[in-house]
Amino acid sequence: MEEFIGKHNGKCELNKNCCGYCCTKIQGFSVKIGKTEILKDVSLHLHCGEMTALIGPNGAGKSTLLKAILGEIKHEGTIVFAGSSGDNVGRPVVGYVPQQLDFDTAAPVSVRNLFTACMSKKPAWHRTSQQLSQRILSCLGRVQSEGLIDKRLGALSGGELQRVLLALALEPMPQLLLLDEPVSGVDRKGLEVFYEIVSKIRKEYDLTIILVSHDLDLVQKHADRVVLLNKTVILNGPPEKVYSDKRLHETFGLSSFFNSEHREDGGKNNEPNI
Amino acid sequence: MNQIYSLLDVILPFEWLSFEFMKNAFLAILLITPIFAILGTIIVNNRMAFFSDALGHGAFTGIAIGTVIGIFQPIWSAIVFSIAFSVLITIIKNKTKTSTDTVIGVFSSAAIALGVVLVTFGGGGATKYTSFLIGDLLSIRAQEVGLLLILAIIVIVLWIFFYNKVLLVSINLSLAKSRGINTLAVELAFTSIIAVVVTVSIQWVGLLIINSLLVLPAAAARNVSTNAKQYNIIALLVSIVSGVVGLILSYYFDTASGATIVIVSSVIYFITLALKPLNS
């Protein structure tokens, strides 16, 4: 670990692209909604240029942790964004892709309108200038989706919408990127493309990325660090270490394994008689 | 005003436009239909059709209160009451987890009941208020056309400067918040301006149909558009065309103008509905 940080700090000094927010320290995050404890004493230490995958069973508090970091939910604990020399540099720019964007799919709003509304002062119903069109296209280019610019939001597939929202979260370029992967609505191919894009962005822009994931294979392939969360941090380390740990199967295995096996069989599988 | 009248005589020398009350009504239509179209697109995008309907009820109660107090013109107390009413609904809607429909339903019923109780207090009948139910566009006076002009300018300025914020709020509240927009302030500003427009125009178009004038052009435009530009332009066209055509028809058939306009825009709505599968 020490070695990694040393190497990383070195990289920060050399790399001009470095955001300057070289680590994000989350200390003692707890969230209670009513009397239900959702998160308890979560502490994480993240570095820029690093992709951390957050995994855990349903209801483990993964999305809640992201919302707490965003400040959308009341929480205990502190979050510190520190520069490469270790000093506190204040609140960074945070980009966020929600798990689900609940919107009216019949609305006459195109991808271009959405970006114009976020990036320009001119009203979105006005014709977009050449310059603005170029800027929107280059934003969409980061997620390989230039062709979607004049599509209606409601007409996008799950994977396309996810990429468009990622492109939006990258404008302006954030220092901390929070991604909440949808549970459903994105096919396997779309998911793979998404991970490829996120990996590429991380390398190019040196951001800190926290990704809530449901796909352990893709996490193994792309993440630098895996955090197993179930109310609190159970495991934290590189994928190979976390994946070989018995506790992963204890937290995950029984409940989710059993359920997913069940679903694939379409419920035909006989329940064990009790 | 006389110069505008003579200008109209020169440009549009039609029989239906020869009377002064028709000229006033025509000018009012040209001002009020774009306002309705602009606000309507936002109302429909925010799924607030029921809300604007409730505002009509609130406006009626405001007029009733104004009449009972009788200190100043009922219209001013009605505007104050409607704004307070819309602010209250918006805040409660944001603070509680109760379904928006329920909150609006409760407020709307309570407001109209209060209004009816007030105007019938002491045994008086409500008949002199029935004009607010149907409205009379032809009763509009020159100075009121001036008031509409001011309202139209305010709405258009807001439409230009705040459209992006309102659009993001209508797509998704969390998304708008994450972009640093004060969503409650945007909602309050927007509902207040609807309240004012509804209250001012209710005496001419009537409580029963005012919501149709707001919602129909936007609903029709939505059927055939894929982006904000088409949506706004088509809504404006539908609103203005049905306003003018409705006014002319009401002159020749001797019918209530507001209701005739609503029939014309309904016909346009059904035509766009039939066109919809071709476009999507």
Interface residues (C-beta under 8 A of the other chain):
Chain A: L70 E72 Y96 P98 L101 D102 F103 D104 A106 A107 P108 V109 S110 R112 N113 L114 T116 A117 C118 S120 K121 P123 A124 W125 H126 R127 D150 R152 L153 A155
Chain B: N45 R47 W159 I160 F161 Y163 N164 K165 L167 L168 S170 I171 N172 S174 L175 K177 S178 R179 A221 R222 S225 T226 N227 A228 K229 Q230 Y231 N232 I233
